[in-house]
């Protein structure tokens, strides 16, 4: 018997502030991805991927050199060619760069894009906050109408509601450059920005609120919502989860950035977007015990006894998968009892059992895992027989629920 090597004394561990997403967590991630993708489809958004690494100058110009995201938290380095690069601390800047660089300014406007991607900030790690963190976000470029603001706010609101969270919108208007300058001049009186909006910005914001009322979005005016990035103008909002204690926990937010495309070298283009933190959402879903879909369970488990049966099972598995039957197996196991126990633990509806006798007879044994009833069928008809039984099983399940 060969000697078992001892474990190395030095074990390389996870980098501080990072997180492994283990298989038992994936049900949350898959649910959120599915909800986001479904919403994007319904609202007419197209998916975009941009690189994790961008020129450092991109974020300095777009996000602002004095913001914490750029000045304190950004992962930056000089590569082997001497180029100054950074891991993206947020996604909007990269999306806007792609919009300009690939001529999307010349497409029919507005251009509606969404993403689901990791971001990086060297922030202090804490509950729900990591140095690599995931966000999903939606961007609309090329439209100034306040109805789009309301639609984007409602989109962020209803996605989180769909995930089982009790949320509300905290909304504000920070106006355009003229309004912001006016408030800075009056800072000694601590004015609320909305009280000093120019006529055009005031009209825009009033329309946004009227549209939100029509959409039945629960919102509160909050003059403190200004967002932490330099590019925001006019409408700004956060989506917050309300705890039983009344504490507000921000899960995402967004706003208009009507000057950003121009600032990045494109023509003057109105735009709006939002992003939500996936890890924060998952933590809240766990806190409130938000409903989750049933764990995946195979339709069929293929069990074998003997080397010839294992060979035959490979072809049977292939045929089942071609017909979109979800199937599981543990062909490396040799004992039938252990395989059937595995089928039971995995929640398989039926087991197909192949042994030496079945190989000789050209048959397969179908076992109903709920009641243990078994039946011998021709192996050539096994796939169709499985499909028929699965259909009957589904009908019975639906009828049971309707009673």
Number of C-alpha atoms within 10 A of each C-alpha: 3 4 5 6 6 6 7 7 6 6 7 7 6 9 8 12 16 14 14 7 9 8 7 8 11 11 16 21 15 12 14 21 16 12 16 23 19 14 16 20 12 9 13 12 19 15 13 14 14 16 12 16 14 18 17 20 14 17 24 16 16 22 23 18 16 12 14 15 23 24 12 13 16 21 19 16 14 12 10 7 6 8 11 14 18 22 21 27 24 25 25 26 23 20 20 20 19 16 19 17 12 9 10 16 18 10 10 8 13 17 19 21 20 24 24 22 18 19 18 21 23 16 16 11 14 9 8 14 19 21 23 18 21 20 20 20 24 26 25 22 24 20 18 17 13 19 17 17 30 22 16 21 29 20 19 26 24 17 16 25 14 13 19 16 23 16 23 21 23 22 26 25 31 28 27 20 12 13 22 18 12 16 21 14 11 13 11 8 9 9 15 17 22 20 12 18 23 16 10 10 21 17 12 21 24 13 17 22 21 13 19 19 13 9 13 9 19 13 20 13 14 18 17 15 20 22 17 12 17 16 20 26 25 26 26 28 26 28 26 22 22 15 15 8 6 8 10 15 16 19 21 24 24 27 29 27 23 22 20 26 24 14 14 16 11 17 13 14 19 20 27 26 25 26 25 22 21 24 20 20 24 18 14 21 19 12 11 13 11 14 11 13 9 7 10 11 16 18 19 27 28 26 28 26 20 14 13 14 20 20 12 14 21 13 10 18 19 13 14 18 12 11 11 11 18 16 18 19 22 15 18 9 13 15 13 16 12 13 23 23 11 17 24 16 10 18 18 23 19 25 28 24 23 25 21 15 12 18 15 10 10 13 19 23 20 23 20 17 18 11 7 10 10 15 10 14 15 14 19 12 11 20 18 13 15 19 16 11 14 17 12 12 12 11 11 12 11 11 9 9 7 7 5
